[in-house]
Amino acid sequence: MLPRSLSLVLPTTLALLLSVVLMQTPIPRAQTDRRSASLIVSGGTVVTMDERNRVLAPGAVAIDNGAIVAVDTPARIDAVFRAETRVDASDQIIVPGLVNTHTHAPMVLFRGLADDLVLMDWLQKYIFPAEAKAVSPELVRIGTELAALEMIESGTTTFADMYYFEEEIAATAKRAGLRAVLGQTIIGFPAPDAPTAQAALARAERFVNEWKRDAVITPAVAPHALYTNERATLTAARDLARKHHVPLLIHMAEAEAEVETAREKYQATPVGYLASIGFLGPNVLAAHCIWLTDEDIRTVAAADVGCAHNPESNMKLASGIAPVPKMLDEGVLVGLGTDGAASNNDLDMFEAMRQAAFLHKSATRDPEVIPARVALEMATLGGARALHMADRIGSLEPGKRADLIAVSTASARATPLYDPVSHLVYAAKGTDVRLTIVDGRVLMRDGEVVTLDEAQVLSAARRMAQKVREVTRAQ
Amino acid sequence: MLPRSLSLVLPTTLALLLSVVLMQTPIPRAQTDRRSASLIVSGGTVVTMDERNRVLAPGAVAIDNGAIVAVDTPARIDAVFRAETRVDASDQIIVPGLVNTHTHAPMVLFRGLADDLVLMDWLQKYIFPAEAKAVSPELVRIGTELAALEMIESGTTTFADMYYFEEEIAATAKRAGLRAVLGQTIIGFPAPDAPTAQAALARAERFVNEWKRDAVITPAVAPHALYTNERATLTAARDLARKHHVPLLIHMAEAEAEVETAREKYQATPVGYLASIGFLGPNVLAAHCIWLTDEDIRTVAAADVGCAHNPESNMKLASGIAPVPKMLDEGVLVGLGTDGAASNNDLDMFEAMRQAAFLHKSATRDPEVIPARVALEMATLGGARALHMADRIGSLEPGKRADLIAVSTASARATPLYDPVSHLVYAAKGTDVRLTIVDGRVLMRDGEVVTLDEAQVLSAARRMAQKVREVTRAQ
């Protein structure tokens, strides 16, 4: 038996020793104590885009059942979760997946077919003839595979699309693993997939019915624009979208000619006219929104319409400059888009971010306008808001769907790294993305896309391009 | 002995057979018959940028003694030359190396240190203090190594630079293998490398004497700007450059405030004032050239002054928009530049090309302005002209120095490929460059820089960045 004094001292010493050991090398809880997570992405810097603008360096994200279950330091995540799969993202920035709010995916097959032309020449001489002669379900499928490859590789996790044979885009996006809002196009002249607007509306309803219960694909109704559709078609599209509770996509106030058309035909601005027929509401995503008056901006904000700003397309086609700083001030939900690759000529949302910052600084002569943080927000949470999906995506927060990417910072161009947000907007490129995850599913790891066969996709795209070449040469 | 008829027929038949064999598999001439070339780059598409706009698909370039000796089809090149080294450039576009006409190489160490600020805040609160406290020969050397790595990786083969301790930049560029026009800065206040303009002029003369006989490094005199130097300094710099037959580099008409200064102090525009003191001539490279009147444009054209247009820097800092389409119409020698990475934030000339096309289409509301061909020319031959070096570089032609790059077209983003020039400007990225050759020396092959130790350069840059972080935090 130990003397009483010692019997008091010893346990205290042991406890002290034990606590030192615990502090220095924390003993993990037993496996059964920790919660299970399907995937943990750990290391690197996590830019959450949450309300508190949290940046964790290093940080980690735990994912289960396709949702984010925790965002914290790697040590805290590892203390609470055990993962089936782990991805090391050291020397990378983990950020919400980019949201491309406006594109025409299959048009990657017309990339570089014709450039440096005025809009009407470009459309009438190249794009419309190429579309009339070449667009088929097969072209749409092959083009969407190519676009999906490019989007996954450059960090886009959600895209909003308007095109023909949208059911092919839905099936391909689903297979590739991308989240998408897909609008079946309705246009007032014979289109590759519908001879009339009536037929296109019927197609759109079939498409919506087919996909409206899908977890990652949101079907939508997409009347092309006010100048390519009659009032009856626009209101029918509006009613169809409301009936099925799906989004309504449209090009709005893109061209100055559209403003003239609206003035002559309806004695209104494009926004004023669409508001007057009850078209605008919280299910609408309007692309471009360039020619907006101050009153239009207030109308769009009040109606909770999402706007897709496409700085590169607007610059290359010389369409004009959307009043984005004013729109943001007035509370408009502004996301970024690339537009189709025939007018940009890529689907790289990093370019769209940088261009949004550059263009509006230059246009307003104010370098404080659209700082890096705002550009990054427009490409993530802002895009989610424009799509009215901010409850599910756009930031890294527990409860949201697990859509995230990791961007390498190992290159000379990424060195030094003072500020991850500045880096993402002003120095990073789509080619820096190493990891792309949508709804908890890994679509690309270590720069290798796992949901598509790259060689097969590229070879099919090259064959299809030969056909496009032939039909456009034949004119 | 054969019958006479057969003896006539047989040689004819043999000759016919032989000629068929020769046509199908041409027998190479004996090795000694063919000229020797140190290097042949073969396969892929060669965009020459020569006067006839020749594009060879496939093509090949033969190089010897640092010069281009032939540009032709692979078959013709192989018939005439035997190479010590061959590089296969299949699925790549071979194009003249890009010419960055304006940068401050070591400022890569300030990349992303401060963004989204008005010019004077950015300079006074961040850049000048960082420079005053941190710029040393060591920082300049480490920064230039980092910049050289980024430039080689993204296809720049020639750069024009203005900074302090320019002798460190010269030694580093020489070691990295880049061609460069390097201006020792002269500024009318205490600088990191010279307490007075007089001391800086003396430094510049020593620097010029040290490097003026080098094959790839062209030393230059670089009075910073008219608003940071007195008249006597500007004329002394002018005389120094003339005495040694070296270029004269200056920032000209970058800021609107500079225009006001010139008007108040000299009752002239910046261009008018510099012309009035005999500063402008065919050895001058003027950066930015934003605030030019029509008369200024004619003055600059008549004086054969080269202009470095920096669309990204001008947009990010909201400096204004240079009248580039007008300048080109009037015959001004316009090249492209990135400016320092503190204001851009990279050294990628592909971004500069695309931005030049986008910016001026948007600013003029004319999508036909600055077509892809013109943007590519400004980044290659135009840059060479602005540097008054078009006799040596800027296009792929026999007799010119062998500065060329090869750009991969294997990715989804590069598919399909209808037009290589459109692709280079509107879809390619610096990260697509696989091969960089300067003066016949391979600086990067298969994407691996061979003249610099990447890991060592990046680690030294990160250590130096820590020092920059400390001095800027300490303010």
Interface residues (C-beta under 8 A of the other chain):
Chain A: V108 L109 R111 G112 L113 D115 D116 L117 V118 L119 W122 L146 L149 E150 E153 S154 E312 N314 M315 K316 L317 A318 G320 I321 N344 N345 D346 L347 D348 Q355 A357 F358 L359 K361 S362 T364 R365 D366 P367 E368 V369 P371 A372 A410 S411 A412 R413 T415 P416 L417 Y418 D419 S422 H423 Y426 A427 K429 G430 T431 D432 E454 V457 L458 A461 R462 M464 A465 V468 R469
Chain B: V108 L109 R111 G112 L113 D115 D116 L117 V118 L119 W122 L146 L149 E150 E153 S154 E312 N314 M315 K316 L317 A318 G320 I321 N344 N345 D346 L347 D348 Q355 A357 F358 L359 K361 S362 T364 R365 D366 P367 E368 V369 P371 A372 A410 S411 A412 R413 T415 P416 L417 Y418 D419 S422 H423 Y426 A427 K429 G430 T431 D432 E454 V457 L458 A461 R462 M464 A465 V468 R469
